[in-house]
Amino acid sequence: MQKWEVTFVDDHGVPTVEQFDCEQEPTMERAAQLIRSKLLPVPAELDLNDLEGRTDDPTVKSLKDQNSIEILSITLIA
């Protein structure tokens, strides 16, 4: 399992870094799901079916629109 560092701007505009274990580099959507489950555990349980199929990367869109969280980068930790 590889460690990945996800850098994002939180809801206060502060650059933040979290580390996650994944087999492969997470997509932006997967990184958004990981961030949401760590920072917003209750909303992470909600079903985004309403957005699926209508928008690419619904979790990325939801984090940005509803929580002002925007992913900046995904980096492998050596």
C-alpha positions as CSV (number, residue, x, y, z in Angstrom):
1,M,0.0,0.0,0.0
2,Q,1.4,3.4,-0.9
3,K,1.0,6.6,1.0
4,W,-0.4,9.6,-0.8
5,E,-0.5,13.2,0.3
6,V,-3.5,15.3,-0.7
7,T,-3.2,19.0,-0.4
8,F,-6.3,21.1,-0.4
9,V,-7.7,24.4,0.7
10,D,-10.1,24.0,3.7
11,D,-13.3,25.9,4.4
12,H,-11.2,28.7,6.0
13,G,-8.9,29.2,3.0
14,V,-6.0,27.5,4.8
15,P,-3.9,25.1,2.8
16,T,-4.1,21.7,4.5
17,V,-2.4,18.3,3.9
18,E,-3.8,14.9,4.7
19,Q,-2.2,11.5,4.1
20,F,-4.1,8.4,2.8
21,D,-3.1,4.8,2.0
22,C,-4.1,3.7,-1.5
23,E,-2.9,1.0,-3.9
24,Q,-2.8,3.5,-6.8
25,E,-2.8,7.2,-7.2
26,P,-6.3,8.3,-6.1
27,T,-8.4,10.2,-8.7
28,M,-9.7,13.7,-7.8
29,E,-13.1,12.1,-7.0
30,R,-11.5,9.4,-4.8
31,A,-9.4,12.0,-3.0
32,A,-12.5,14.1,-2.4
33,Q,-14.3,11.1,-1.0
34,L,-11.4,10.4,1.4
35,I,-11.3,14.1,2.5
36,R,-15.0,14.2,3.0
37,S,-15.1,11.0,5.1
38,K,-12.3,12.4,7.3
39,L,-13.5,16.0,7.7
40,L,-17.2,15.6,7.3
41,P,-18.1,12.1,8.5
42,V,-21.9,12.6,8.7
43,P,-22.3,14.1,5.2
44,A,-20.0,11.4,3.9
45,E,-22.8,8.9,4.7
46,L,-25.3,10.8,2.5
47,D,-26.1,9.4,-0.9
48,L,-25.0,11.6,-3.9
49,N,-27.1,9.7,-6.4
50,D,-28.8,13.0,-7.2
51,L,-25.6,14.2,-8.7
52,E,-24.3,11.0,-10.2
53,G,-24.7,10.9,-14.0
54,R,-25.4,14.6,-14.2
55,T,-22.0,15.8,-13.3
56,D,-18.4,14.6,-13.4
57,D,-16.8,14.0,-10.0
58,P,-19.9,14.8,-7.8
59,T,-17.9,14.6,-4.6
60,V,-15.4,17.2,-5.8
61,K,-18.2,19.5,-6.9
62,S,-20.1,19.0,-3.6
63,L,-17.0,19.7,-1.4
64,K,-16.3,22.9,-3.4
65,D,-19.9,24.2,-3.7
66,Q,-21.1,23.3,-0.2
67,N,-18.0,23.3,2.0
68,S,-15.5,25.6,0.1
69,I,-12.9,22.7,0.1
70,E,-10.8,22.5,-3.1
71,I,-8.2,19.9,-3.8
72,L,-4.9,21.4,-5.0
73,S,-2.6,18.3,-5.5
74,I,-2.2,14.6,-5.0
75,T,1.4,13.5,-4.4
76,L,3.1,10.2,-3.7
77,I,5.1,10.2,-0.5
78,A,8.5,8.5,-1.1
